[in-house]
Amino acid sequence: DPLQSLLSSMKHACEILTRDPEGGAAPIPFETFSFLYSYLASIDGEVPEMETQAFLHRIKEEADKQSGMVLIRHF
């Protein structure tokens, strides 16, 4: 499933890019998350653009509640 593979990649990216200690919520700024997710989705080519935008809109709503940070549990 391309979406599950993409989400797994994003989980790893959050764990790599976070400034929090290992094993935490691994927050990263929404802008960073959005850029990486959009980039990886476009390379994959199997996730429709409309689906990508809808997903990022939902994630932004959650991030806005966390001072603009995306947490792994958001996706």
PyMOL Python script that loads the backbone (N, CA, C, O; Angstrom):
from pymol import cmd

cmd.read_pdbstr("""\
ATOM      1  N   ASP A   1       0.850  -1.188   0.000  1.00  0.00           N
ATOM      2  CA  ASP A   1       0.000   0.000   0.000  1.00  0.00           C
ATOM      3  C   ASP A   1       0.892   1.247   0.000  1.00  0.00           C
ATOM      4  O   ASP A   1       1.643   1.475   0.949  1.00  0.00           O
ATOM      5  N   PRO A   2       0.809   2.044  -1.054  1.00  0.00           N
ATOM      6  CA  PRO A   2       1.679   3.226  -1.157  1.00  0.00           C
ATOM      7  C   PRO A   2       1.493   4.222  -0.015  1.00  0.00           C
ATOM      8  O   PRO A   2       2.464   4.829   0.438  1.00  0.00           O
ATOM      9  N   LEU A   3       0.247   4.399   0.458  1.00  0.00           N
ATOM     10  CA  LEU A   3       0.005   5.349   1.530  1.00  0.00           C
ATOM     11  C   LEU A   3       0.672   4.894   2.827  1.00  0.00           C
ATOM     12  O   LEU A   3       1.288   5.700   3.525  1.00  0.00           O
ATOM     13  N   GLN A   4       0.552   3.612   3.149  1.00  0.00           N
ATOM     14  CA  GLN A   4       1.180   3.103   4.374  1.00  0.00           C
ATOM     15  C   GLN A   4       2.701   3.238   4.304  1.00  0.00           C
ATOM     16  O   GLN A   4       3.343   3.566   5.302  1.00  0.00           O
ATOM     17  N   SER A   5       3.266   2.989   3.148  1.00  0.00           N
ATOM     18  CA  SER A   5       4.705   3.134   2.946  1.00  0.00           C
ATOM     19  C   SER A   5       5.123   4.591   3.140  1.00  0.00           C
ATOM     20  O   SER A   5       6.148   4.873   3.761  1.00  0.00           O
ATOM     21  N   LEU A   6       4.330   5.504   2.609  1.00  0.00           N
ATOM     22  CA  LEU A   6       4.606   6.934   2.737  1.00  0.00           C
ATOM     23  C   LEU A   6       4.524   7.363   4.202  1.00  0.00           C
ATOM     24  O   LEU A   6       5.382   8.106   4.680  1.00  0.00           O
ATOM     25  N   LEU A   7       3.501   6.901   4.910  1.00  0.00           N
ATOM     26  CA  LEU A   7       3.352   7.258   6.321  1.00  0.00           C
ATOM     27  C   LEU A   7       4.485   6.679   7.163  1.00  0.00           C
ATOM     28  O   LEU A   7       4.943   7.315   8.113  1.00  0.00           O
ATOM     29  N   SER A   8       4.931   5.487   6.821  1.00  0.00           N
ATOM     30  CA  SER A   8       6.067   4.885   7.517  1.00  0.00           C
ATOM     31  C   SER A   8       7.324   5.728   7.297  1.00  0.00           C
ATOM     32  O   SER A   8       8.097   5.954   8.228  1.00  0.00           O
ATOM     33  N   SER A   9       7.522   6.188   6.071  1.00  0.00           N
ATOM     34  CA  SER A   9       8.661   7.056   5.766  1.00  0.00           C
ATOM     35  C   SER A   9       8.585   8.352   6.566  1.00  0.00           C
ATOM     36  O   SER A   9       9.598   8.844   7.063  1.00  0.00           O
ATOM     37  N   MET A  10       7.375   8.904   6.688  1.00  0.00           N
ATOM     38  CA  MET A  10       7.198  10.149   7.433  1.00  0.00           C
ATOM     39  C   MET A  10       7.463   9.946   8.927  1.00  0.00           C
ATOM     40  O   MET A  10       8.000  10.834   9.589  1.00  0.00           O
ATOM     41  N   LYS A  11       7.091   8.791   9.449  1.00  0.00           N
ATOM     42  CA  LYS A  11       7.368   8.493  10.859  1.00  0.00           C
ATOM     43  C   LYS A  11       8.879   8.496  11.085  1.00  0.00           C
ATOM     44  O   LYS A  11       9.366   9.078  12.055  1.00  0.00           O
ATOM     45  N   HIS A  12       9.611   7.849  10.191  1.00  0.00           N
ATOM     46  CA  HIS A  12      11.075   7.823  10.309  1.00  0.00           C
ATOM     47  C   HIS A  12      11.650   9.231  10.180  1.00  0.00           C
ATOM     48  O   HIS A  12      12.571   9.597  10.911  1.00  0.00           O
ATOM     49  N   ALA A  13      11.113  10.017   9.258  1.00  0.00           N
ATOM     50  CA  ALA A  13      11.599  11.389   9.075  1.00  0.00           C
ATOM     51  C   ALA A  13      11.395  12.204  10.355  1.00  0.00           C
ATOM     52  O   ALA A  13      12.288  12.943  10.770  1.00  0.00           O
ATOM     53  N   CYS A  14      10.223  12.070  10.977  1.00  0.00           N
ATOM     54  CA  CYS A  14       9.961  12.788  12.228  1.00  0.00           C
ATOM     55  C   CYS A  14      10.957  12.371  13.304  1.00  0.00           C
ATOM     56  O   CYS A  14      11.488  13.212  14.029  1.00  0.00           O
ATOM     57  N   GLU A  15      11.205  11.076  13.402  1.00  0.00           N
ATOM     58  CA  GLU A  15      12.136  10.576  14.417  1.00  0.00           C
ATOM     59  C   GLU A  15      13.558  11.080  14.164  1.00  0.00           C
ATOM     60  O   GLU A  15      14.307  11.324  15.110  1.00  0.00           O
ATOM     61  N   ILE A  16      13.925  11.235  12.908  1.00  0.00           N
ATOM     62  CA  ILE A  16      15.263  11.714  12.562  1.00  0.00           C
ATOM     63  C   ILE A  16      15.381  13.224  12.796  1.00  0.00           C
ATOM     64  O   ILE A  16      16.398  13.695  13.306  1.00  0.00           O
ATOM     65  N   LEU A  17      14.343  13.981  12.423  1.00  0.00           N
ATOM     66  CA  LEU A  17      14.421  15.442  12.429  1.00  0.00           C
ATOM     67  C   LEU A  17      14.042  16.104  13.751  1.00  0.00           C
ATOM     68  O   LEU A  17      14.372  17.269  13.967  1.00  0.00           O
ATOM     69  N   THR A  18      13.360  15.390  14.632  1.00  0.00           N
ATOM     70  CA  THR A  18      12.912  16.007  15.882  1.00  0.00           C
ATOM     71  C   THR A  18      14.090  16.404  16.757  1.00  0.00           C
ATOM     72  O   THR A  18      15.172  15.821  16.685  1.00  0.00           O
ATOM     73  N   ARG A  19      13.849  17.403  17.577  1.00  0.00           N
ATOM     74  CA  ARG A  19      14.852  17.817  18.560  1.00  0.00           C
ATOM     75  C   ARG A  19      14.553  17.171  19.927  1.00  0.00           C
ATOM     76  O   ARG A  19      15.315  17.342  20.879  1.00  0.00           O
ATOM     77  N   ASP A  20      13.460  16.445  20.010  1.00  0.00           N
ATOM     78  CA  ASP A  20      13.074  15.793  21.264  1.00  0.00           C
ATOM     79  C   ASP A  20      13.888  14.517  21.486  1.00  0.00           C
ATOM     80  O   ASP A  20      14.460  13.965  20.546  1.00  0.00           O
ATOM     81  N   PRO A  21      13.935  14.057  22.733  1.00  0.00           N
ATOM     82  CA  PRO A  21      14.639  12.797  23.019  1.00  0.00           C
ATOM     83  C   PRO A  21      13.993  11.620  22.301  1.00  0.00           C
ATOM     84  O   PRO A  21      12.803  11.647  21.988  1.00  0.00           O
ATOM     85  N   GLU A  22      14.781  10.599  22.047  1.00  0.00           N
ATOM     86  CA  GLU A  22      14.289   9.397  21.371  1.00  0.00           C
ATOM     87  C   GLU A  22      13.148   8.772  22.164  1.00  0.00           C
ATOM     88  O   GLU A  22      13.166   8.742  23.394  1.00  0.00           O
ATOM     89  N   GLY A  23      12.146   8.269  21.424  1.00  0.00           N
ATOM     90  CA  GLY A  23      11.025   7.597  22.065  1.00  0.00           C
ATOM     91  C   GLY A  23       9.871   8.521  22.404  1.00  0.00           C
ATOM     92  O   GLY A  23       8.855   8.065  22.929  1.00  0.00           O
ATOM     93  N   GLY A  24      10.001   9.805  22.119  1.00  0.00           N
ATOM     94  CA  GLY A  24       8.944  10.763  22.418  1.00  0.00           C
ATOM     95  C   GLY A  24       7.968  10.899  21.261  1.00  0.00           C
ATOM     96  O   GLY A  24       7.868  10.024  20.401  1.00  0.00           O
ATOM     97  N   ALA A  25       7.251  12.019  21.261  1.00  0.00           N
ATOM     98  CA  ALA A  25       6.238  12.271  20.236  1.00  0.00           C
ATOM     99  C   ALA A  25       6.850  12.675  18.895  1.00  0.00           C
ATOM    100  O   ALA A  25       6.154  12.703  17.880  1.00  0.00           O
ATOM    101  N   ALA A  26       8.146  12.986  18.885  1.00  0.00           N
ATOM    102  CA  ALA A  26       8.903  13.339  17.677  1.00  0.00           C
ATOM    103  C   ALA A  26       8.278  14.482  16.884  1.00  0.00           C
ATOM    104  O   ALA A  26       8.029  14.342  15.687  1.00  0.00           O
ATOM    105  N   PRO A  27       8.021  15.625  17.549  1.00  0.00           N
ATOM    106  CA  PRO A  27       7.419  16.744  16.826  1.00  0.00           C
ATOM    107  C   PRO A  27       8.388  17.384  15.828  1.00  0.00           C
ATOM    108  O   PRO A  27       9.582  17.522  16.093  1.00  0.00           O
ATOM    109  N   ILE A  28       7.842  17.766  14.685  1.00  0.00           N
ATOM    110  CA  ILE A  28       8.590  18.571  13.713  1.00  0.00           C
ATOM    111  C   ILE A  28       7.653  19.668  13.224  1.00  0.00           C
ATOM    112  O   ILE A  28       6.434  19.503  13.281  1.00  0.00           O
ATOM    113  N   PRO A  29       8.199  20.787  12.743  1.00  0.00           N
ATOM    114  CA  PRO A  29       7.332  21.870  12.258  1.00  0.00           C
ATOM    115  C   PRO A  29       6.457  21.406  11.089  1.00  0.00           C
ATOM    116  O   PRO A  29       6.889  20.612  10.253  1.00  0.00           O
ATOM    117  N   PHE A  30       5.210  21.920  11.045  1.00  0.00           N
ATOM    118  CA  PHE A  30       4.297  21.548   9.969  1.00  0.00           C
ATOM    119  C   PHE A  30       4.911  21.829   8.602  1.00  0.00           C
ATOM    120  O   PHE A  30       4.763  21.023   7.684  1.00  0.00           O
ATOM    121  N   GLU A  31       5.596  22.957   8.453  1.00  0.00           N
ATOM    122  CA  GLU A  31       6.179  23.322   7.160  1.00  0.00           C
ATOM    123  C   GLU A  31       7.135  22.235   6.671  1.00  0.00           C
ATOM    124  O   GLU A  31       7.133  21.879   5.493  1.00  0.00           O
ATOM    125  N   THR A  32       7.950  21.714   7.587  1.00  0.00           N
ATOM    126  CA  THR A  32       8.893  20.651   7.238  1.00  0.00           C
ATOM    127  C   THR A  32       8.142  19.379   6.859  1.00  0.00           C
ATOM    128  O   THR A  32       8.451  18.737   5.855  1.00  0.00           O
ATOM    129  N   PHE A  33       7.148  19.024   7.680  1.00  0.00           N
ATOM    130  CA  PHE A  33       6.354  17.826   7.417  1.00  0.00           C
ATOM    131  C   PHE A  33       5.667  17.929   6.062  1.00  0.00           C
ATOM    132  O   PHE A  33       5.707  16.995   5.261  1.00  0.00           O
ATOM    133  N   SER A  34       5.036  19.075   5.815  1.00  0.00           N
ATOM    134  CA  SER A  34       4.294  19.293   4.579  1.00  0.00           C
ATOM    135  C   SER A  34       5.209  19.195   3.358  1.00  0.00           C
ATOM    136  O   SER A  34       4.859  18.564   2.361  1.00  0.00           O
ATOM    137  N   PHE A  35       6.378  19.822   3.443  1.00  0.00           N
ATOM    138  CA  PHE A  35       7.331  19.780   2.335  1.00  0.00           C
ATOM    139  C   PHE A  35       7.749  18.340   2.037  1.00  0.00           C
ATOM    140  O   PHE A  35       7.719  17.907   0.885  1.00  0.00           O
ATOM    141  N   LEU A  36       8.135  17.606   3.071  1.00  0.00           N
ATOM    142  CA  LEU A  36       8.597  16.223   2.875  1.00  0.00           C
ATOM    143  C   LEU A  36       7.475  15.318   2.372  1.00  0.00           C
ATOM    144  O   LEU A  36       7.678  14.520   1.457  1.00  0.00           O
ATOM    145  N   TYR A  37       6.296  15.444   2.969  1.00  0.00           N
ATOM    146  CA  TYR A  37       5.174  14.597   2.567  1.00  0.00           C
ATOM    147  C   TYR A  37       4.810  14.852   1.107  1.00  0.00           C
ATOM    148  O   TYR A  37       4.627  13.913   0.332  1.00  0.00           O
ATOM    149  N   SER A  38       4.705  16.127   0.739  1.00  0.00           N
ATOM    150  CA  SER A  38       4.361  16.470  -0.646  1.00  0.00           C
ATOM    151  C   SER A  38       5.416  15.963  -1.618  1.00  0.00           C
ATOM    152  O   SER A  38       5.091  15.441  -2.685  1.00  0.00           O
ATOM    153  N   TYR A  39       6.667  16.118  -1.247  1.00  0.00           N
ATOM    154  CA  TYR A  39       7.775  15.660  -2.093  1.00  0.00           C
ATOM    155  C   TYR A  39       7.722  14.145  -2.294  1.00  0.00           C
ATOM    156  O   TYR A  39       7.785  13.655  -3.422  1.00  0.00           O
ATOM    157  N   LEU A  40       7.605  13.414  -1.189  1.00  0.00           N
ATOM    158  CA  LEU A  40       7.578  11.953  -1.286  1.00  0.00           C
ATOM    159  C   LEU A  40       6.333  11.457  -2.016  1.00  0.00           C
ATOM    160  O   LEU A  40       6.409  10.490  -2.774  1.00  0.00           O
ATOM    161  N   ALA A  41       5.199  12.098  -1.799  1.00  0.00           N
ATOM    162  CA  ALA A  41       3.961  11.706  -2.489  1.00  0.00           C
ATOM    163  C   ALA A  41       4.099  11.932  -3.993  1.00  0.00           C
ATOM    164  O   ALA A  41       3.626  11.121  -4.788  1.00  0.00           O
ATOM    165  N   SER A  42       4.744  13.030  -4.384  1.00  0.00           N
ATOM    166  CA  SER A  42       4.892  13.314  -5.813  1.00  0.00           C
ATOM    167  C   SER A  42       5.858  12.332  -6.468  1.00  0.00           C
ATOM    168  O   SER A  42       5.655  11.936  -7.616  1.00  0.00           O
ATOM    169  N   ILE A  43       6.896  11.940  -5.754  1.00  0.00           N
ATOM    170  CA  ILE A  43       7.843  10.950  -6.295  1.00  0.00           C
ATOM    171  C   ILE A  43       7.152   9.596  -6.456  1.00  0.00           C
ATOM    172  O   ILE A  43       7.318   8.915  -7.468  1.00  0.00           O
ATOM    173  N   ASP A  44       6.376   9.223  -5.438  1.00  0.00           N
ATOM    174  CA  ASP A  44       5.679   7.938  -5.472  1.00  0.00           C
ATOM    175  C   ASP A  44       4.704   7.889  -6.643  1.00  0.00           C
ATOM    176  O   ASP A  44       4.633   6.894  -7.364  1.00  0.00           O
ATOM    177  N   GLY A  45       3.955   8.972  -6.823  1.00  0.00           N
ATOM    178  CA  GLY A  45       3.039   9.069  -7.952  1.00  0.00           C
ATOM    179  C   GLY A  45       1.749   8.286  -7.822  1.00  0.00           C
ATOM    180  O   GLY A  45       0.891   8.370  -8.700  1.00  0.00           O
ATOM    181  N   GLU A  46       1.587   7.523  -6.745  1.00  0.00           N
ATOM    182  CA  GLU A  46       0.376   6.713  -6.594  1.00  0.00           C
ATOM    183  C   GLU A  46      -0.634   7.324  -5.628  1.00  0.00           C
ATOM    184  O   GLU A  46      -1.756   6.833  -5.505  1.00  0.00           O
ATOM    185  N   VAL A  47      -0.234   8.398  -4.943  1.00  0.00           N
ATOM    186  CA  VAL A  47      -1.152   9.070  -4.032  1.00  0.00           C
ATOM    187  C   VAL A  47      -1.687  10.304  -4.762  1.00  0.00           C
ATOM    188  O   VAL A  47      -0.918  11.210  -5.081  1.00  0.00           O
ATOM    189  N   PRO A  48      -2.995  10.350  -5.029  1.00  0.00           N
ATOM    190  CA  PRO A  48      -3.569  11.484  -5.766  1.00  0.00           C
ATOM    191  C   PRO A  48      -3.319  12.817  -5.057  1.00  0.00           C
ATOM    192  O   PRO A  48      -3.336  12.888  -3.828  1.00  0.00           O
ATOM    193  N   GLU A  49      -3.089  13.863  -5.839  1.00  0.00           N
ATOM    194  CA  GLU A  49      -2.817  15.198  -5.301  1.00  0.00           C
ATOM    195  C   GLU A  49      -3.934  15.662  -4.369  1.00  0.00           C
ATOM    196  O   GLU A  49      -3.667  16.268  -3.332  1.00  0.00           O
ATOM    197  N   MET A  50      -5.181  15.378  -4.736  1.00  0.00           N
ATOM    198  CA  MET A  50      -6.317  15.796  -3.910  1.00  0.00           C
ATOM    199  C   MET A  50      -6.253  15.117  -2.532  1.00  0.00           C
ATOM    200  O   MET A  50      -6.543  15.745  -1.513  1.00  0.00           O
ATOM    201  N   GLU A  51      -5.880  13.860  -2.510  1.00  0.00           N
ATOM    202  CA  GLU A  51      -5.749  13.111  -1.259  1.00  0.00           C
ATOM    203  C   GLU A  51      -4.605  13.683  -0.418  1.00  0.00           C
ATOM    204  O   GLU A  51      -4.723  13.802   0.801  1.00  0.00           O
ATOM    205  N   THR A  52      -3.513  14.031  -1.071  1.00  0.00           N
ATOM    206  CA  THR A  52      -2.364  14.629  -0.377  1.00  0.00           C
ATOM    207  C   THR A  52      -2.779  15.939   0.281  1.00  0.00           C
ATOM    208  O   THR A  52      -2.465  16.171   1.448  1.00  0.00           O
ATOM    209  N   GLN A  53      -3.477  16.795  -0.452  1.00  0.00           N
ATOM    210  CA  GLN A  53      -3.899  18.089   0.087  1.00  0.00           C
ATOM    211  C   GLN A  53      -4.891  17.929   1.241  1.00  0.00           C
ATOM    212  O   GLN A  53      -4.813  18.654   2.233  1.00  0.00           O
ATOM    213  N   ALA A  54      -5.816  16.988   1.114  1.00  0.00           N
ATOM    214  CA  ALA A  54      -6.794  16.742   2.181  1.00  0.00           C
ATOM    215  C   ALA A  54      -6.088  16.244   3.446  1.00  0.00           C
ATOM    216  O   ALA A  54      -6.410  16.674   4.554  1.00  0.00           O
ATOM    217  N   PHE A  55      -5.121  15.331   3.271  1.00  0.00           N
ATOM    218  CA  PHE A  55      -4.365  14.808   4.402  1.00  0.00           C
ATOM    219  C   PHE A  55      -3.596  15.938   5.093  1.00  0.00           C
ATOM    220  O   PHE A  55      -3.629  16.049   6.318  1.00  0.00           O
ATOM    221  N   LEU A  56      -2.908  16.769   4.318  1.00  0.00           N
ATOM    222  CA  LEU A  56      -2.123  17.856   4.902  1.00  0.00           C
ATOM    223  C   LEU A  56      -3.017  18.879   5.597  1.00  0.00           C
ATOM    224  O   LEU A  56      -2.611  19.468   6.599  1.00  0.00           O
ATOM    225  N   HIS A  57      -4.216  19.098   5.087  1.00  0.00           N
ATOM    226  CA  HIS A  57      -5.159  20.009   5.745  1.00  0.00           C
ATOM    227  C   HIS A  57      -5.525  19.477   7.133  1.00  0.00           C
ATOM    228  O   HIS A  57      -5.549  20.230   8.107  1.00  0.00           O
ATOM    229  N   ARG A  58      -5.809  18.171   7.214  1.00  0.00           N
ATOM    230  CA  ARG A  58      -6.140  17.556   8.513  1.00  0.00           C
ATOM    231  C   ARG A  58      -4.955  17.641   9.471  1.00  0.00           C
ATOM    232  O   ARG A  58      -5.123  17.944  10.652  1.00  0.00           O
ATOM    233  N   ILE A  59      -3.770  17.376   8.958  1.00  0.00           N
ATOM    234  CA  ILE A  59      -2.564  17.416   9.798  1.00  0.00           C
ATOM    235  C   ILE A  59      -2.322  18.847  10.291  1.00  0.00           C
ATOM    236  O   ILE A  59      -1.934  19.045  11.442  1.00  0.00           O
ATOM    237  N   LYS A  60      -2.546  19.839   9.432  1.00  0.00           N
ATOM    238  CA  LYS A  60      -2.333  21.236   9.837  1.00  0.00           C
ATOM    239  C   LYS A  60      -3.286  21.611  10.960  1.00  0.00           C
ATOM    240  O   LYS A  60      -2.898  22.318  11.890  1.00  0.00           O
ATOM    241  N   GLU A  61      -4.521  21.148  10.887  1.00  0.00           N
ATOM    242  CA  GLU A  61      -5.483  21.440  11.965  1.00  0.00           C
ATOM    243  C   GLU A  61      -4.974  20.900  13.301  1.00  0.00           C
ATOM    244  O   GLU A  61      -5.096  21.562  14.331  1.00  0.00           O
ATOM    245  N   GLU A  62      -4.404  19.698  13.278  1.00  0.00           N
ATOM    246  CA  GLU A  62      -3.844  19.111  14.507  1.00  0.00           C
ATOM    247  C   GLU A  62      -2.588  19.869  14.947  1.00  0.00           C
ATOM    248  O   GLU A  62      -2.407  20.141  16.134  1.00  0.00           O
ATOM    249  N   ALA A  63      -1.731  20.204  13.994  1.00  0.00           N
ATOM    250  CA  ALA A  63      -0.483  20.908  14.304  1.00  0.00           C
ATOM    251  C   ALA A  63      -0.763  22.283  14.911  1.00  0.00           C
ATOM    252  O   ALA A  63      -0.047  22.738  15.803  1.00  0.00           O
ATOM    253  N   ASP A  64      -1.811  22.935  14.418  1.00  0.00           N
ATOM    254  CA  ASP A  64      -2.162  24.260  14.941  1.00  0.00           C
ATOM    255  C   ASP A  64      -2.487  24.203  16.434  1.00  0.00           C
ATOM    256  O   ASP A  64      -2.316  25.195  17.143  1.00  0.00           O
ATOM    257  N   LYS A  65      -2.948  23.059  16.911  1.00  0.00           N
ATOM    258  CA  LYS A  65      -3.253  22.887  18.336  1.00  0.00           C
ATOM    259  C   LYS A  65      -1.980  22.623  19.146  1.00  0.00           C
ATOM    260  O   LYS A  65      -1.998  22.659  20.376  1.00  0.00           O
ATOM    261  N   GLN A  66      -0.874  22.357  18.440  1.00  0.00           N
ATOM    262  CA  GLN A  66       0.393  22.013  19.087  1.00  0.00           C
ATOM    263  C   GLN A  66       1.492  23.021  18.707  1.00  0.00           C
ATOM    264  O   GLN A  66       2.636  22.641  18.458  1.00  0.00           O
ATOM    265  N   SER A  67       1.129  24.285  18.668  1.00  0.00           N
ATOM    266  CA  SER A  67       2.077  25.356  18.329  1.00  0.00           C
ATOM    267  C   SER A  67       2.755  25.134  16.982  1.00  0.00           C
ATOM    268  O   SER A  67       3.929  25.461  16.807  1.00  0.00           O
ATOM    269  N   GLY A  68       2.007  24.576  16.029  1.00  0.00           N
ATOM    270  CA  GLY A  68       2.535  24.388  14.678  1.00  0.00           C
ATOM    271  C   GLY A  68       3.394  23.157  14.485  1.00  0.00           C
ATOM    272  O   GLY A  68       4.033  22.996  13.445  1.00  0.00           O
ATOM    273  N   MET A  69       3.414  22.284  15.486  1.00  0.00           N
ATOM    274  CA  MET A  69       4.236  21.077  15.397  1.00  0.00           C
ATOM    275  C   MET A  69       3.384  19.859  15.066  1.00  0.00           C
ATOM    276  O   MET A  69       2.279  19.701  15.583  1.00  0.00           O
ATOM    277  N   VAL A  70       3.913  18.999  14.194  1.00  0.00           N
ATOM    278  CA  VAL A  70       3.262  17.734  13.841  1.00  0.00           C
ATOM    279  C   VAL A  70       3.843  16.648  14.739  1.00  0.00           C
ATOM    280  O   VAL A  70       5.061  16.515  14.863  1.00  0.00           O
ATOM    281  N   LEU A  71       2.965  15.881  15.357  1.00  0.00           N
ATOM    282  CA  LEU A  71       3.384  14.755  16.196  1.00  0.00           C
ATOM    283  C   LEU A  71       3.050  13.464  15.451  1.00  0.00           C
ATOM    284  O   LEU A  71       2.101  13.422  14.669  1.00  0.00           O
ATOM    285  N   ILE A  72       3.823  12.424  15.692  1.00  0.00           N
ATOM    286  CA  ILE A  72       3.600  11.151  15.014  1.00  0.00           C
ATOM    287  C   ILE A  72       2.161  10.670  15.204  1.00  0.00           C
ATOM    288  O   ILE A  72       1.570  10.107  14.282  1.00  0.00           O
ATOM    289  N   ARG A  73       1.605  10.885  16.375  1.00  0.00           N
ATOM    290  CA  ARG A  73       0.236  10.406  16.627  1.00  0.00           C
ATOM    291  C   ARG A  73      -0.806  11.102  15.749  1.00  0.00           C
ATOM    292  O   ARG A  73      -1.931  10.617  15.628  1.00  0.00           O
ATOM    293  N   HIS A  74      -0.446  12.227  15.138  1.00  0.00           N
ATOM    294  CA  HIS A  74      -1.388  12.924  14.260  1.00  0.00           C
ATOM    295  C   HIS A  74      -1.681  12.145  12.989  1.00  0.00           C
ATOM    296  O   HIS A  74      -2.694  12.385  12.331  1.00  0.00           O
ATOM    297  N   PHE A  75      -0.804  11.218  12.642  1.00  0.00           N
ATOM    298  CA  PHE A  75      -1.058  10.461  11.415  1.00  0.00           C
ATOM    299  C   PHE A  75      -0.931   8.995  11.678  1.00  0.00           C
ATOM    300  O   PHE A  75      -1.108   8.186  10.767  1.00  0.00           O
TER     301      PHE A  75
END
""", "prot")
cmd.dss("prot")
cmd.show_as("cartoon", "prot")
cmd.util.cbc("prot")
cmd.orient("prot")
